[in-house]
């Protein structure tokens, strides 16, 4: 009996040694996904864009593993972004200039944007309202400020705000607020000639309206906190982009134009200058005659004064 147990133990030991040798040669493998799904959800009150395209709520975006993605957020006319969560984690503080950048994506993500009203119906909205509002005016041009775009349609934020320039290319908007915006400009024939996403940022330490350009090309319009009316010019470039510049407001009625402006804009002077350029020889003869006539008058006046002094001495 003891011999039988010994033989059985030897067999089990040999079998265990074979398993150990097999385990040394065996490698454990794990399948890692090459891409991940990002689901974007949001309520009414704004828009989400990815690669400059509108993303409907509930859309799933597929990105490579360890890839990057940036989502743009544009709020409706009377709303602001209140919360942003990624897999139930609050990342609202990571929002900058209306963008949510996500780097090194290594898992599936569920992103939820929460829009809320600007509390405009509160008894004292200036104490609670997170939105900064002001009026906007200026000009819309093609190429430079010397070529206005008359009767141009300006559509902001997917139709939240719309206006049409006058025959001189001037426009006005009764109210716009801070945040990220999108402007679409059409010429008088209804053809889209320019599209641009830009940001309006209200700063308490700003002294005047300026435009800053970020590394990615985003234009940030900096507006002083107490601004009630801002002047901005939109210049449509040949490639369809739009350059935004602080406007040049017209002088008020209380500030009369300078002498230089009067001379520059005087129609008589302008016409005279055109005649001189067209007839240089006649103009030179005329100026020469006027010069000698002036000398003759001065000489005659001097001669008369000398005669009067001689009579007085006599």
C-alpha positions in Angstrom: 0.0 0.0 0.0 2.8 2.4 0.9 4.4 1.6 -2.5 1.2 2.5 -4.2 1.1 5.9 -2.4 4.7 6.5 -3.3 4.1 5.8 -7.0 1.0 8.2 -7.0 3.0 11.0 -5.3 5.8 10.6 -7.9 3.2 10.8 -10.7 1.7 13.9 -9.2 5.1 15.5 -8.7 6.0 14.9 -12.4 2.7 16.4 -13.5 3.3 19.5 -11.3 6.7 20.0 -12.8 5.3 19.8 -16.3 2.7 22.5 -15.4 5.5 24.7 -14.1 7.5 24.4 -17.3 4.3 25.2 -19.3 3.5 28.2 -17.2 7.0 29.6 -17.8 6.4 29.5 -21.6 2.8 30.9 -21.4 2.2 34.7 -21.8 -0.9 36.6 -20.6 -2.3 39.0 -23.2 -4.9 41.8 -22.8 -6.8 43.4 -25.7 -6.6 47.3 -25.5 -9.2 49.2 -27.6 -7.7 51.4 -30.3 -10.4 54.1 -30.0 -12.9 55.5 -27.5 -16.4 56.8 -27.6 -17.3 60.3 -26.3 -21.0 61.0 -25.8 -22.0 64.6 -25.7 -25.3 65.6 -24.0 -26.7 69.0 -23.2 -30.0 70.7 -22.4 -31.6 73.7 -24.2 -29.9 77.0 -23.8 -26.8 76.6 -26.0 -24.9 74.8 -28.8 -21.9 72.5 -28.8 -19.4 72.4 -31.8 -16.7 69.9 -32.7 -14.3 70.7 -35.5 -16.4 73.8 -36.3 -19.5 71.6 -36.8 -22.7 71.6 -34.7 -23.0 68.5 -32.5 -26.6 67.6 -31.6 -27.3 66.5 -28.1 -26.7 62.7 -27.7 -24.1 62.5 -30.4 -21.2 60.0 -30.0 -17.8 61.1 -31.2 -15.1 58.4 -31.8 -11.5 59.4 -31.1 -8.2 57.4 -31.2 -6.9 56.0 -27.9 -4.7 58.7 -26.2 -6.1 61.2 -28.7 -7.2 64.8 -28.0 -10.5 66.6 -28.6 -11.7 70.2 -28.1 -15.4 71.1 -27.8 -16.7 74.6 -28.3 -19.7 76.0 -26.4 -21.9 78.8 -27.6 -24.7 79.9 -25.3 -28.1 81.2 -26.4 -29.0 84.9 -26.3 -30.2 84.8 -22.6 -28.3 81.8 -21.2 -24.9 80.9 -19.8 -22.9 77.7 -19.2 -23.5 76.6 -15.6 -22.0 73.1 -15.2 -19.8 70.7 -17.2 -19.2 67.1 -16.1 -17.1 64.3 -17.6 -18.1 60.9 -16.3 -19.9 62.6 -13.4 -16.9 64.6 -12.4 -17.3 68.4 -12.4 -14.8 70.0 -14.8 -16.5 73.4 -15.2 -13.3 75.2 -14.1 -11.4 73.6 -17.1 -13.6 75.7 -19.5 -11.6 78.5 -21.0 -12.8 81.0 -23.7 -15.8 78.8 -24.3 -13.8 75.7 -25.0 -13.4 72.3 -23.2 -10.1 70.7 -24.2 -9.6 67.0 -23.5 -6.1 65.5 -23.8 -4.9 61.9 -23.8 -8.3 60.2 -23.9 -7.8 56.7 -22.6 -11.4 55.6 -21.8 -15.0 56.2 -23.0 -16.4 59.5 -21.8 -19.8 60.9 -21.1 -19.8 64.7 -21.2 -22.8 66.7 -20.0 -23.2 70.4 -20.5 -25.7 72.3 -18.4 -27.0 75.6 -19.6 -29.0 78.0 -17.4 -30.9 81.2 -17.8 -29.1 84.5 -17.1 -31.6 85.3 -14.3 -32.8 88.4 -16.2 -36.2 88.2 -14.4 -34.8 88.7 -10.9 -35.8 91.9 -9.0 -32.2 93.1 -9.2 -30.5 91.4 -12.1 -27.4 93.5 -11.9 -26.6 91.8 -8.5 -27.2 88.2 -9.7 -26.9 88.1 -13.5 -23.8 86.3 -14.6 -24.2 87.6 -18.1 -22.6 91.0 -19.1 -24.7 92.7 -21.8 -24.1 95.8 -24.0 -25.0 97.1 -27.4 -22.8 96.7 -30.5 -22.3 98.8 -33.6 -19.7 99.3 -36.3 -19.1 98.5 -39.9 -18.7 95.4 -42.0 -16.2 95.5 -44.8 -14.6 93.4 -47.6 -10.8 93.3 -47.5 -10.2 96.6 -45.7 -12.1 99.5 -44.2 -12.1 101.3 -47.6 -14.6 98.8 -49.0 -17.9 98.6 -47.0 -20.4 95.8 -47.5 -23.8 97.4 -48.0 -26.9 95.4 -47.2 -24.9 92.6 -45.7 -26.6 90.1 -43.4 -24.8 89.3 -40.1 -26.1 86.2 -38.3 -24.8 85.6 -34.8 -24.9 82.3 -32.9 -27.0 80.2 -35.4 -29.7 82.9 -35.7 -29.9 84.0 -32.1 -29.1 87.6 -33.3 -29.5 88.9 -36.8 -28.9 92.4 -38.4 -28.4 93.9 -41.8 -25.9 96.6 -42.6 -27.0 99.9 -44.3 -25.8 101.2 -47.6 -22.6 102.4 -46.0 -21.9 99.0 -44.4 -22.8 100.2 -40.9 -24.7 97.9 -38.6 -26.0 97.9 -35.0 -27.2 95.3 -32.5 -29.3 96.3 -29.5 -27.8 93.7 -27.1 -25.1 91.1 -27.1 -23.3 89.4 -24.1 -20.0 88.1 -23.2 -18.9 84.5 -24.1 -18.1 82.7 -27.3 -19.9 83.7 -30.5 -20.1 82.7 -34.1 -20.8 85.2 -36.9 -21.9 84.4 -40.4 -21.8 87.2 -43.0 -23.7 87.2 -46.3 -23.4 89.8 -49.0 -26.4 91.6 -50.5 -27.1 88.6 -52.8 -27.4 86.2 -49.9 -24.0 84.4 -50.5 -22.0 83.5 -47.4 -18.7 85.4 -47.7 -17.3 85.0 -44.2 -17.6 82.8 -41.0 -15.7 83.4 -37.8 -15.9 82.2 -34.2 -14.7 84.7 -31.6 -14.9 85.5 -27.9 -16.1 88.5 -26.0 -14.5 88.8 -22.5 -15.5 91.6 -20.1 -12.7 92.7 -17.8 -12.8 95.0 -14.9 -9.2 96.2 -15.5 -9.7 97.0 -19.2 -9.5 100.7 -20.1 -10.6 100.3 -23.7 -11.8 97.8 -26.3 -9.0 95.7 -27.7 -8.8 92.5 -29.7 -6.3 89.8 -28.7 -5.4 86.8 -30.9 -4.7 83.4 -29.2 -2.2 80.9 -30.4 -4.9 78.9 -32.2 -6.1 82.0 -34.0 -9.1 82.7 -31.8 -9.9 86.4 -31.6 -10.8 87.6 -28.1 -12.6 91.0 -27.9 -11.7 92.6 -24.5 -14.4 95.0 -23.3 -14.3 97.2 -20.2 -16.8 96.2 -17.5 -18.9 99.4 -17.6 -19.3 99.4 -21.4 -22.8 100.1 -22.6 -22.0 100.5 -26.3 -19.1 98.8 -28.1 -17.7 99.6 -31.6 -16.4 96.7 -33.6 -15.6 96.4 -37.2 -15.8 93.0 -39.1 -13.5 92.8 -42.1 -14.2 89.8 -44.4 -11.0 88.4 -45.9 -10.6 86.7 -49.3 -10.3 83.2 -47.7 -13.6 83.5 -45.9 -12.1 84.4 -42.5 -13.2 87.5 -40.7 -10.8 90.0 -38.9 -12.3 91.8 -36.0 -11.0 95.3 -35.1 -12.0 97.9 -32.5 -14.3 100.4 -34.4 -13.5 104.0 -34.9 -16.5 105.9 -33.5 -17.7 109.0 -35.3 -17.2 112.3 -33.4 -20.1 113.3 -31.3 -22.1 116.5 -31.8 -20.5 118.1 -28.8 -17.0 117.6 -30.4 -16.6 119.8 -33.5 -14.4 118.4 -36.2 -10.8 119.6 -36.3 -9.4 122.1 -38.8 -7.6 119.3 -40.6 -10.8 117.3 -41.0 -12.7 120.4 -42.3 -10.0 121.0 -44.9 -9.8 117.3 -45.8 -13.5 116.9 -46.3 -14.3 120.3 -47.8 -15.8 119.7 -51.3 -14.5 123.0 -52.7 -11.0 122.2 -51.7 -11.3 118.7 -53.0 -12.6 119.9 -56.4 -9.9 122.5 -56.6 -7.2 119.9 -56.0 -8.7 117.7 -58.7 -8.6 120.6 -61.2 -4.9 121.4 -60.3 -3.9 117.8 -60.9 -5.7 117.7 -64.2 -4.3 121.1 -65.5 -0.8 121.5 -64.0 0.4 124.1 -66.6 -2.6 126.4 -66.3 -2.4 126.1 -62.5 1.3 127.1 -62.6 0.5 130.2 -64.7 -2.4 131.1 -62.5 -0.3 130.8 -59.3 2.5 132.9 -61.0 0.1 135.6 -61.9 -1.4 135.6 -58.4 2.1 135.8 -56.9 3.1 138.9 -59.0 -0.2 140.5 -58.4 0.4 140.1 -54.7 3.8 141.7 -55.0 2.4 144.6 -57.0 -0.3 145.3 -54.4 2.3 145.2 -51.6 4.5 147.6 -53.5 1.7 150.0 -54.2 0.6 149.9 -50.6 4.1 150.6 -49.5 4.5 153.5 -52.0 1.2 155.0 -50.8 2.3 154.8 -47.2 5.7 156.5 -48.0 3.9 159.4 -49.8 1.6 159.9 -46.8 4.6 160.1 -44.5 6.3 162.7 -46.7 3.1 164.9 -46.8 2.9 164.7 -43.0 6.5 165.8 -42.6 6.0 168.7 -45.0 
